[in-house]
Amino acid sequence: MQTNNWEKNRLHYHYTYDVKNSFGMVFEYEDNTDRQNLNGQWNHLLARSNNVTSQANLYLKSQLGIAMKGKRYASNAEFGVAGDWETRKFFTSYAATGRYANGIDNGSFHQKVRVGIAPYVAGYGEFHTWLMLQLEQHPESFNDDEKVILTPLVRLFKGDYLVELGINNNGGPLLNWIARF
């Protein structure tokens, strides 16, 4: 998975060990702080509800590793919860994440909410399109324009490939892609 947005460039590789657990590595470069993170990651599915017309998931996400900024190195920890609910037509998600790198930052807390609608319902294996709106809150940001970020985006996927494209209210781009194999 790759994420490129107003805040960071992120490369994430993970292996799904079983239906509830995935393990991986995360490499990040934060544009606005010139900070790099190298973390091991564990995602754990806490709960899943499959219904005839919808699915809901609740995840625990954790990362431990090293943060680098200039010539400083520090242990880095990030913990969060994420949940989503979707039908074939509607999508909602919420994520809350806290992190701390000893000696590099004083900790931070981020929230992200997404809502989406599919303009058409595609069959299994067909090309899917979602129109989404993402709202992020970064209360510790020094720049008032980055405390709340609103990003309209388009999600396109078919089979094992997903691409998201958007531009936020500050003109910052969003480009995410996922390839599953």
N, C-alpha and C positions, 0 to 999 in steps of 0.2 A: 504494500500500500504506500502511496505517496501523497503527501499533503503539501500544498503551497498556498499560502495566504498572506495577508497583510502582516502577520506576526512572525511566522516561521516557515522554514522548509523542513519537512519531516519524512524520513524513510522508515518504514516499519515492516519487518518481516516476522511472521509468526507461524507456528505449527499448531494445528488443532489436534491435541493429544486424544481427547475423547469429547463426547457431546457437551460436557460442562467446562472444559479447561483448554486454554491455549497458552502457549509459551512463546516468547519471541525476543527480538532485539529492536530497540528504537534508537535511531540516530537523528538528532535535531540540531538545527542552527536557527537561532532567534535573531531576526534582522534588527529589531529595535534595541536589543541589549548586547549584541555581539557575544552571546553566550552559546556554548555548545553542550549538548547532553548526550551521553552514551548510557543507555539503561537496558537492563533486562526487564521483561514485562511478563506478568501473569494476569490473564483475564479469566474470571470465574463466573459462570452462569449460576446465579442464585435462584432464579425462578423463571419458568416459562409456562405460558398458558396458550394452548392451541385450541381454538374453537373452529367451528365450521366456516365462519366468515372473517375471523381475525386471529392475530397472534400478538402476544405481549411478552416482553423479555425484561429481566432485571439482572444487571451485571455488576460485579465488583472488579475494579481495575486497579492494578498496582504496578509500580515501577520502582526499581532500586538501581542506582548506578553512580556515575561520576558527572559532575558539572564542571565545565572549564570556561573561564572568562579571563582573557589576558593571560597572565602567568599564574593565575590562581586556580587551584583544583580543589574540589570539595565533594563530599558524599552528597548524593541527591536522592530524594524520595518523593514519590507522587502517588496519591491515593484518590480514588474517586468511585462514584456510583453512576450508572447510566441505565436508563430504561427507555423502552419504546413500545408503541402499540400501533398496529397497522391493519388495514383491510386491503383489499385490492384497489381501493379508490382513495383512501385517506391514510395519512401518516402523521404521527407525533412522536417526539423524543425529547428527553431531558437528560443532561449530564452535569454533574457538579464535581469539580476536581480541586484538591489542595496540594500544594507542593512546597518543598523547602530544600535549599542547598546551603548547608552550614558554611557561613563566611562569605557567601556570594549574594544571597538575598535574605530578606526577612520573612520569607514565606509569601504565598499568594493563594488566592481562591478565585476560581473561574466557574461560570455557569453558561450553559448553552441550551437553547430551546429551538426545536425545529417543528414546523408544521408543513404539510404538503398535500397536494392533490394530484391524482393522475388524470390527465385530460381524456384518457381512454383506457379501457381495461384490456390488456394484451393477454394472450394465452401463454401457457408454459413454454419456455424456450424462445418466445418471440421478443421483439424489440420493445422495451418499456421506457416510458417517459414520465418524470415527476416534475412538477413545478413546486418549489419549496421556498420558504422564508425562514431564515436563521437569525436568531437574536442571541448575542453574546454579551456577558457582563464581565468586565475586568476592573473591579473597584480600586485596585492598587496602582493602576496605570498612572504615570506622571502626566500623560497627555490627555486632556479632557476629551478629545475626539476619539480616544481609544477606550474609554470607560464603558461605553455601550456601542456595539457594532451591529448594524442591521445589514444582512446580505440576502438579496433575492438570488436564487440559483436554479439551475436546471440539472436534474439527475437523469442520466441516460444509462441503461444497462441492457445487456443481452448475454445470457448464459453466465460465464465466469468473469465477465468484464463489466466494470462500472466506471463512469466518468461523471464528475460534477464540475460545472462551470458557473461562476457568478462574479459580481462586482458589488462591493459593500458601499455604504453611504459615504465613505471617505474616498471612494475611487480605487480602493485596494482590490486586487484580483483574488479569486479563489479558483484553484484548479486541484482537484483530488482525483486520483484514480486507484482502482483496485483490480488486481488480476489474481484469480484463484487458480491453483493447480494442485 
